[in-house]
Amino acid sequence: MRFFTGLHQPSDAQHFDAAFVSVNRLINRKGPFKVGDWIMDSGAFSHMLRDGEHMPMKQYAAIGSLAVTGLVVCASWLAALGLEEIWRRVR
């Protein structure tokens, strides 16, 4: 099993082999950051609560490209695909 360290500051990712960073911390970032392997949390639940919809995939891809190195995986993107149905049921 591999552990990805959850980080508040994307710039701290360079100090870890595996980092977990929220897209919400990257949205307004102006420049790239150094990172090894990492997971980008989609923030889908926050977006659904705040905006009523999830962020478009093209925007996730653009934000994910800020990483200088490493493998990026968008966590909860698959969950986001089902969130509209969940949102409809809880309204």
C-alpha positions as CSV (number, residue, x, y, z in Angstrom):
1,M,0.0,0.0,0.0
2,R,1.3,3.5,-0.8
3,F,0.6,6.5,1.3
4,F,0.1,10.0,-0.3
5,T,0.7,12.8,2.2
6,G,-2.1,15.4,2.2
7,L,-0.7,18.9,1.9
8,H,-2.1,22.3,2.4
9,Q,0.6,24.1,0.4
10,P,1.4,22.7,-3.1
11,S,4.9,24.1,-2.8
12,D,5.6,21.6,0.0
13,A,5.0,18.7,-2.4
14,Q,8.7,18.8,-3.5
15,H,9.6,17.4,-0.1
16,F,7.5,14.2,-0.5
17,D,7.7,11.2,-2.8
18,A,3.9,11.0,-3.0
19,A,1.6,14.0,-2.3
20,F,-2.1,14.6,-2.2
21,V,-3.2,18.2,-3.2
22,S,-6.7,19.6,-3.5
23,V,-7.6,21.3,-6.8
24,N,-9.0,24.1,-4.6
25,R,-5.4,25.0,-3.6
26,L,-4.3,25.1,-7.2
27,I,-7.1,27.0,-9.0
28,N,-5.5,30.4,-8.6
29,R,-1.9,29.3,-8.7
30,K,0.1,31.4,-11.2
31,G,3.1,29.1,-11.7
32,P,4.2,25.5,-11.7
33,F,5.2,23.5,-8.6
34,K,7.7,20.7,-8.2
35,V,6.2,17.3,-7.2
36,G,6.9,13.6,-7.5
37,D,3.9,11.3,-7.8
38,W,0.8,13.0,-6.7
39,I,-3.0,12.8,-6.6
40,M,-5.1,15.9,-7.3
41,D,-8.3,15.8,-5.4
42,S,-11.1,17.1,-7.6
43,G,-12.8,19.0,-4.8
44,A,-16.0,17.8,-6.4
45,F,-18.1,17.8,-3.2
46,S,-17.1,21.3,-2.4
47,H,-17.9,22.5,-5.9
48,M,-21.3,20.7,-5.8
49,L,-22.2,22.4,-2.5
50,R,-20.9,25.8,-3.6
51,D,-21.8,25.9,-7.3
52,G,-24.3,23.1,-7.8
53,E,-22.0,21.4,-10.4
54,H,-18.5,20.0,-10.7
55,M,-15.6,21.7,-12.5
56,P,-15.4,20.8,-16.2
57,M,-12.8,18.2,-17.1
58,K,-10.8,20.6,-19.3
59,Q,-10.3,22.9,-16.3
60,Y,-9.0,20.0,-14.2
61,A,-6.6,19.0,-16.9
62,A,-5.3,22.6,-17.2
63,I,-4.8,22.8,-13.4
64,G,-3.1,19.4,-13.3
65,S,-0.6,20.6,-15.9
66,L,0.9,23.0,-13.3
67,A,3.0,20.1,-11.9
68,V,6.6,20.1,-13.1
69,T,7.0,16.3,-12.7
70,G,5.2,13.2,-11.5
71,L,2.1,11.3,-12.2
72,V,-1.3,13.0,-11.5
73,V,-4.5,11.2,-10.7
74,C,-7.7,13.1,-10.3
75,A,-9.3,11.6,-7.2
76,S,-13.0,11.6,-7.0
77,W,-13.5,12.4,-10.7
78,L,-15.4,9.2,-11.1
79,A,-17.4,10.2,-8.1
80,A,-18.1,13.6,-9.6
81,L,-19.7,11.9,-12.6
82,G,-22.3,10.4,-10.2
83,L,-22.7,13.5,-8.1
84,E,-25.3,15.1,-10.2
85,E,-27.6,12.2,-9.6
86,I,-26.8,12.3,-5.8
87,W,-27.4,16.1,-5.8
88,R,-30.7,15.6,-7.6
89,R,-31.8,13.1,-4.9
90,V,-30.8,15.2,-1.9
91,R,-32.3,18.5,-3.1
